[in-house]
Structure formats: structure tokens, C-alpha cells
Amino acid sequence: MAHASALSDLTARASSMIGMLNQNESDDGDDELTFLRMRSKHREVMISPEKGFILVVIQNMNKTES
């Protein structure tokens, strides 16, 4: 459950950041967060926020087996 709360907060902050980046643009402001990908040495996290839920995939980065 700790992951769910942290990733939900991260998604909200990333969405807010997109809005802040577009504040001074002359476009119509319809940009939104559709996909977020993070990768470290040990894990890759992919997040796709949708209406009513957030799809999250956490993948361990194992060495390729020969």
C-alpha cells in the first residue's frame, strides 16, 4: 500500500508540473500527463494515469540470462 500512495502523489505532482510548464504558452492548455517512466539500476516503474484509476507496472531489472 505504501507504493500506491507514493505513486499516486508522484503522478499528481507530475501532472501539476506539466500545467506549470505550459502556463506561459499560447496553446490551448490541453496537455496532460499520459505516461510516466522511471528507471533505476534495480527497477523500472511505468505509470499511466486514467480516469478513476492509475495503471502501474513495477518491473525488476534482472540481468539477461544466457
ChimeraX commands (.cxc) that place a marker at each C-alpha (Angstrom):
marker #1 position 0.00,0.00,0.00 radius 0.5
marker #1 position 2.96,2.33,0.53 radius 0.5
marker #1 position 3.79,2.17,-3.17 radius 0.5
marker #1 position 0.24,3.09,-4.16 radius 0.5
marker #1 position 0.17,6.22,-2.04 radius 0.5
marker #1 position 3.64,7.39,-3.12 radius 0.5
marker #1 position 2.98,6.75,-6.82 radius 0.5
marker #1 position -0.39,8.47,-6.67 radius 0.5
marker #1 position 1.30,11.53,-5.14 radius 0.5
marker #1 position 4.09,11.42,-7.74 radius 0.5
marker #1 position 1.54,11.26,-10.56 radius 0.5
marker #1 position -0.35,14.26,-9.16 radius 0.5
marker #1 position 2.88,16.26,-8.86 radius 0.5
marker #1 position 3.99,15.36,-12.39 radius 0.5
marker #1 position 0.58,16.42,-13.74 radius 0.5
marker #1 position 0.88,19.70,-11.86 radius 0.5
marker #1 position 4.36,20.25,-13.27 radius 0.5
marker #1 position 3.07,19.87,-16.83 radius 0.5
marker #1 position 0.47,22.54,-16.09 radius 0.5
marker #1 position 3.16,24.85,-14.66 radius 0.5
marker #1 position 5.40,24.34,-17.71 radius 0.5
marker #1 position 2.57,25.35,-20.02 radius 0.5
marker #1 position 1.37,28.41,-18.06 radius 0.5
marker #1 position 3.05,30.91,-20.34 radius 0.5
marker #1 position 2.45,29.06,-23.59 radius 0.5
marker #1 position -0.07,30.33,-26.10 radius 0.5
marker #1 position -1.55,26.84,-26.72 radius 0.5
marker #1 position -4.98,25.81,-25.53 radius 0.5
marker #1 position -3.65,24.15,-22.35 radius 0.5
marker #1 position -4.96,20.67,-23.15 radius 0.5
marker #1 position -1.63,18.96,-22.41 radius 0.5
marker #1 position -1.87,16.29,-19.74 radius 0.5
marker #1 position 0.23,13.52,-18.26 radius 0.5
marker #1 position -0.42,10.32,-20.22 radius 0.5
marker #1 position 2.60,8.18,-19.33 radius 0.5
marker #1 position 5.48,8.38,-16.86 radius 0.5
marker #1 position 8.50,6.07,-16.93 radius 0.5
marker #1 position 11.31,5.90,-14.36 radius 0.5
marker #1 position 14.25,3.55,-14.32 radius 0.5
marker #1 position 16.93,2.77,-11.76 radius 0.5
marker #1 position 19.58,0.06,-11.55 radius 0.5
marker #1 position 17.13,-2.33,-9.93 radius 0.5
marker #1 position 13.63,-1.38,-11.10 radius 0.5
marker #1 position 11.65,0.24,-13.85 radius 0.5
marker #1 position 8.34,1.90,-12.98 radius 0.5
marker #1 position 5.78,2.75,-15.65 radius 0.5
marker #1 position 2.69,4.78,-14.76 radius 0.5
marker #1 position -0.34,5.51,-16.92 radius 0.5
marker #1 position -2.98,7.64,-15.17 radius 0.5
marker #1 position -6.55,7.17,-16.41 radius 0.5
marker #1 position -9.91,8.47,-15.22 radius 0.5
marker #1 position -10.74,6.74,-11.96 radius 0.5
marker #1 position -7.54,4.70,-11.64 radius 0.5
marker #1 position -3.77,4.69,-12.18 radius 0.5
marker #1 position -2.13,1.77,-14.00 radius 0.5
marker #1 position 1.29,0.99,-12.51 radius 0.5
marker #1 position 3.83,-1.58,-13.65 radius 0.5
marker #1 position 6.91,-2.22,-11.48 radius 0.5
marker #1 position 9.49,-4.40,-13.18 radius 0.5
marker #1 position 12.67,-5.77,-11.64 radius 0.5
marker #1 position 15.72,-5.16,-13.80 radius 0.5
marker #1 position 17.41,-8.56,-13.76 radius 0.5
marker #1 position 20.47,-9.37,-15.78 radius 0.5
marker #1 position 19.72,-11.15,-19.03 radius 0.5
marker #1 position 20.17,-14.89,-18.71 radius 0.5
marker #1 position 22.46,-16.51,-21.28 radius 0.5
marker link #1:1,2 radius 0.2
marker link #1:2,3 radius 0.2
marker link #1:3,4 radius 0.2
marker link #1:4,5 radius 0.2
marker link #1:5,6 radius 0.2
marker link #1:6,7 radius 0.2
marker link #1:7,8 radius 0.2
marker link #1:8,9 radius 0.2
marker link #1:9,10 radius 0.2
marker link #1:10,11 radius 0.2
marker link #1:11,12 radius 0.2
marker link #1:12,13 radius 0.2
marker link #1:13,14 radius 0.2
marker link #1:14,15 radius 0.2
marker link #1:15,16 radius 0.2
marker link #1:16,17 radius 0.2
marker link #1:17,18 radius 0.2
marker link #1:18,19 radius 0.2
marker link #1:19,20 radius 0.2
marker link #1:20,21 radius 0.2
marker link #1:21,22 radius 0.2
marker link #1:22,23 radius 0.2
marker link #1:23,24 radius 0.2
marker link #1:24,25 radius 0.2
marker link #1:25,26 radius 0.2
marker link #1:26,27 radius 0.2
marker link #1:27,28 radius 0.2
marker link #1:28,29 radius 0.2
marker link #1:29,30 radius 0.2
marker link #1:30,31 radius 0.2
marker link #1:31,32 radius 0.2
marker link #1:32,33 radius 0.2
marker link #1:33,34 radius 0.2
marker link #1:34,35 radius 0.2
marker link #1:35,36 radius 0.2
marker link #1:36,37 radius 0.2
marker link #1:37,38 radius 0.2
marker link #1:38,39 radius 0.2
marker link #1:39,40 radius 0.2
marker link #1:40,41 radius 0.2
marker link #1:41,42 radius 0.2
marker link #1:42,43 radius 0.2
marker link #1:43,44 radius 0.2
marker link #1:44,45 radius 0.2
marker link #1:45,46 radius 0.2
marker link #1:46,47 radius 0.2
marker link #1:47,48 radius 0.2
marker link #1:48,49 radius 0.2
marker link #1:49,50 radius 0.2
marker link #1:50,51 radius 0.2
marker link #1:51,52 radius 0.2
marker link #1:52,53 radius 0.2
marker link #1:53,54 radius 0.2
marker link #1:54,55 radius 0.2
marker link #1:55,56 radius 0.2
marker link #1:56,57 radius 0.2
marker link #1:57,58 radius 0.2
marker link #1:58,59 radius 0.2
marker link #1:59,60 radius 0.2
marker link #1:60,61 radius 0.2
marker link #1:61,62 radius 0.2
marker link #1:62,63 radius 0.2
marker link #1:63,64 radius 0.2
marker link #1:64,65 radius 0.2
marker link #1:65,66 radius 0.2
view
